[in-house]
Amino acid sequence: MRASLLLSPHSIVICAFVCSAAFGNDAGRLEGSKPNILLIMTDDQGYGPIGRHGHPWIKTPNLDSLYDKSIRFDRFMASPTCAPTRSALMTGRHPMRNGITHTIFERERLTLDATTLPQTLKSVGYTSGIFGKWHLGDEDAYLPEARGFDESFIHGAGGIGQEYECSCADAPNNKYFDPYVRHNGKFVKTKGFCTDVFFRAAMNWIDKQSESDEPFFAYIATNAPHSPYIAPSSNTNRFIDLGLDDNHAGFYGMIENIDENIGRIMTAMESRDLLKDTVVIFMSDNGMAGIPGDRKKPIGHASDGTELSRYNAGMKGLKGSVDEGGVRVPFFVRWDGKLEPGRTLSQVVAHIDVFPTLAAIAGAALPVHQVEGRSLLGLLANSDAAWEDRYLFDHTGRWPTGAEPSDFQRKNFTVRNTQFRMVGDDALFDMLADPGQTKNCIDRYPVVAVAMLEAYDQWWKITRPMMVNETAPMSPTKPFHEAFDAQERTQGIPEWEGNR
């Protein structure tokens, strides 16, 4: 068994030196057990819109059931936007150290020097499939099938139908209903709503993998509930009846549609007796999106006349913000018969911890000098396991193309540990006493603020040279457009076999 996590010698993320013996017998028993892995990640949902998280009117019975049967990390931190979090999952290190400082303009591409999670899992016999959103580069060398995935069923760019003046672009004029999907390098025409299609493709693939003795890693990354806010009428009608506008009805309708699909896949997995051999993870990629008009009070009314307004679990900030509401997301872990369900853990953990956790469960060696996160396996086995405090760093990025990143070092950044969140140069919040970030306590804890800022400056000094996409020229072509047009012209776009 591995004696420690392998960390970059340059990393100043403060991590514990953990050995499997410290985990106790349960963690040791789980390490290297090689279960199947099902990771479901939604786009822009954030923490609030789940029934068990106190949302007053959304209905998520299947997510609630998953919550009940899982271990929940109540303070799980992602990045403020989507491509950065996805890169952290794939590498176990901070997004900017993967070259990702934006979600478009060639700055969403995962450095080719990184070893990805599916590549690491492949070393111990896993077969991996991705279904939905990749968003780590649309050029051939960056696509999932070139980064360790055996099955790739994706849309392009950051969302269905998106395109920008760079390589980041989906199939031309693509739509949420009956979308074109790139399946193992070839486009197919699907039928139905995009989320339903992605879950159906994943379940079809899982069915095939379940016939093998080798484990699988299934990564379902929905583009929903990202804008544009479109959902089946069966999911939006209830919200229209509550008086919500089309954007709000679409956003919440997409979440309830996701919930239905989670119910379907859990039922299917249970019927195939797969759950006892599968780790199931649910999360979102960043804080909840701000929806046009959601500051209006009310945005609708319940049947009893109660006013409905935006709910974000009392947190400050939304997607794109480095405040708690912009980066705190749900994180449920279910593993029937192996992990005691119903526990809520309050340790501050993060997206960089997923890679080492799954590698530990799979018994795979970590890439040398890459992974900065820590395995959560000890906490999963024992809620009281040691968890040394550390600093977590975030930056929104998104400075203008061609600008010097260091000119933006002290803008839109945060440093987080167990108790405090530093936001910018002059705002410190005690997250234990004031989780809503209502009182700046920097005058009360000046030493804490100085230490956090010094650590951040050291972190930035090491991170800046790793931002490898900053000088990348804008692609003159859109690879998904070119590939789609060439296939349509020479072969045609076939119906997806999963339509039948």
Secondary structure, DSSP 8 states (H G I E B T S, - for coil): --SS----TT--S------HHHH-HHHHHHTT---EEEEEEESS--SSSSGGGT-SS---HHHHHHHHTSEEEEEEE--SSHHHHHHHHHHSS-GGGGT--SSSTTTT---TT---HHHHHHTTT-EEEEEEE--S--SGGGSGGGTT-SEEEEE-TTSTT-B-SSS-B-STT--SBS-EEEETTEEEE--SBHHHHHHHHHHHHHHHHTTSSS-EEEEEE--TTSSS----HHHHHHHHHTT--HHHHHHHHHHHHHHHHHHHHHHHHHHTT-GGGEEEEEEESSS----TTTTSS-SEE-TT--EE----TT-S--TT-SSHHHHEE-EEEE-TTTS--S-EEEEEEEGGGHHHHHHHHHT----TTT--S---HHHHH-TTS------EEEE-----TTS-GGGGTTSSEEEE-SSEEEETTTEEEETTT-TT--S--TTT-HHHHHHHHHHHHHHHHHHGGG-TTTT----SS-HHHHHHHHHHHHT---B-GGG-
